[in-house]
Amino acid sequence: MALINQKKAMEIWEFWLGNKTEDKDFAGRRIVKSAYNVRNSVCGWNIDHLIPITKGGKTTYGNCYPINIKTNEIKADQTTWTDNNTRWQVQKIEPTEYENSDGSTSLVKTYNYIPIDQD
C-alpha cells in the first residue's frame, strides 16, 4: 500500500468533498475531516485507492477517495467485495475535470464504487 501523508490526504478530501467537515462514505459510514487516520474513532478515515496499487492503481485524484477506516479494511485490495449486505465493484466512470495550478483544466481518469447486488 502506498503511503499518503496527511497533506495529500487533505488535498484529496478537498478535491472530492470541498469544504465539508464531515460526510458519509459509499457504505454509509460517517467520516469527519479532523479524524484523518484516527483508528480508534468510528469516524476515522483514510484514503482508498479504488484500483489498488497492487493491481496497477495510481495515486491520482481519480483513483483515490476518502473513506472510513473500517470500510477501507473491508474493501482491502479488492475491486469487487461485499460490505453491509451489498456487493460492490470499482468501475471506470466519466472523467472528472481538474483545475491545474496554472489555471488550465485537465480530464482525470476516474473510478467509482458501484453497487452490483444487494441482499
C-alpha positions as CSV (number, residue, x, y, z in Angstrom):
1,M,0.0,0.0,0.0
2,A,1.3,3.4,-0.9
3,L,1.7,5.8,2.0
4,I,-0.3,9.0,1.6
5,N,0.7,11.8,4.0
6,Q,-1.8,14.0,5.8
7,K,-1.2,16.9,3.4
8,K,-2.0,14.8,0.3
9,A,-5.0,13.2,2.1
10,M,-6.4,16.6,2.8
11,E,-5.9,17.6,-0.8
12,I,-7.9,14.5,-1.9
13,W,-10.6,15.3,0.7
14,E,-10.9,18.9,-0.7
15,F,-10.9,17.7,-4.3
16,W,-13.9,15.4,-3.7
17,L,-15.7,16.9,-0.7
18,G,-14.8,20.6,-0.8
19,N,-15.2,22.5,2.4
20,K,-17.3,19.8,4.1
21,T,-16.1,18.9,7.6
22,E,-18.0,15.5,7.6
23,D,-19.7,13.2,5.2
24,K,-20.6,9.5,4.7
25,D,-18.6,7.1,2.6
26,F,-20.2,4.9,-0.1
27,A,-21.0,2.2,2.5
28,G,-22.8,4.8,4.7
29,R,-20.1,5.1,7.4
30,R,-19.5,8.6,8.8
31,I,-16.2,10.4,8.2
32,V,-15.0,13.6,9.9
33,K,-12.3,15.6,8.3
34,S,-10.4,16.2,11.6
35,A,-10.3,12.4,12.2
36,Y,-7.8,11.6,9.4
37,N,-6.2,8.2,10.2
38,V,-7.7,8.1,13.8
39,R,-8.1,4.4,14.1
40,N,-9.9,4.4,17.4
41,S,-12.7,6.7,16.1
42,V,-15.9,5.4,14.4
43,C,-15.5,8.5,12.1
44,G,-11.8,7.9,11.3
45,W,-10.9,7.9,7.7
46,N,-8.1,7.4,5.3
47,I,-7.5,7.3,1.5
48,D,-8.6,4.3,-0.6
49,H,-7.0,3.5,-3.9
50,L,-10.1,2.4,-5.8
51,I,-7.9,0.4,-8.2
52,P,-5.3,-0.9,-5.6
53,I,-1.6,-0.2,-6.1
54,T,-1.1,-4.0,-6.1
55,K,-3.3,-4.1,-9.2
56,G,-1.7,-1.2,-11.1
57,G,-3.6,1.7,-9.5
58,K,-2.0,5.1,-9.1
59,T,-2.2,7.8,-6.5
60,T,-4.3,10.2,-8.6
61,Y,-7.4,12.2,-7.7
62,G,-9.5,10.0,-10.0
63,N,-8.3,6.8,-8.2
64,C,-8.2,8.0,-4.6
65,Y,-11.1,8.7,-2.3
66,P,-11.6,9.4,1.4
67,I,-13.5,6.5,3.1
68,N,-14.0,5.3,6.7
69,I,-11.1,3.2,8.0
70,K,-13.4,0.2,8.7
71,T,-14.8,0.4,5.1
72,N,-11.2,0.5,3.7
73,E,-10.3,-2.5,5.8
74,I,-13.2,-4.5,4.5
75,K,-12.5,-3.4,0.8
76,A,-8.8,-4.0,1.2
77,D,-7.1,-4.6,-2.2
78,Q,-10.2,-5.8,-3.9
79,T,-12.1,-4.3,-6.8
80,T,-15.2,-6.5,-6.1
81,W,-16.3,-7.1,-2.5
82,T,-19.3,-7.2,-0.1
83,D,-20.0,-4.7,2.7
84,N,-23.2,-4.1,4.6
85,N,-25.0,-6.8,2.5
86,T,-24.2,-5.1,-0.7
87,R,-21.8,-6.4,-3.4
88,W,-19.7,-3.5,-4.7
89,Q,-17.4,-3.2,-7.7
90,V,-15.0,-0.5,-8.7
91,Q,-15.8,0.7,-12.2
92,K,-14.4,3.4,-14.5
93,I,-16.8,6.3,-14.9
94,E,-16.7,9.6,-16.9
95,P,-13.5,11.5,-16.5
96,T,-13.5,14.3,-13.9
97,E,-12.4,17.8,-14.9
98,Y,-9.5,19.1,-12.7
99,E,-8.1,22.6,-12.5
100,N,-4.3,22.6,-12.7
101,S,-2.2,25.1,-10.7
102,D,-1.7,27.3,-13.8
103,G,-5.5,27.6,-14.2
104,S,-5.8,25.3,-17.1
105,T,-8.0,22.2,-16.9
106,S,-7.4,18.5,-17.4
107,L,-9.6,15.5,-17.5
108,V,-8.7,12.9,-14.9
109,K,-9.4,9.2,-15.4
110,T,-12.0,8.4,-12.7
111,Y,-13.3,5.4,-10.9
112,N,-16.2,4.9,-8.5
113,Y,-17.8,2.4,-6.2
114,I,-20.8,0.9,-7.9
115,P,-23.4,-1.4,-6.1
116,I,-23.8,-4.5,-8.3
117,D,-26.0,-6.7,-6.0
118,Q,-27.9,-6.1,-2.8
119,D,-29.4,-8.6,-0.3
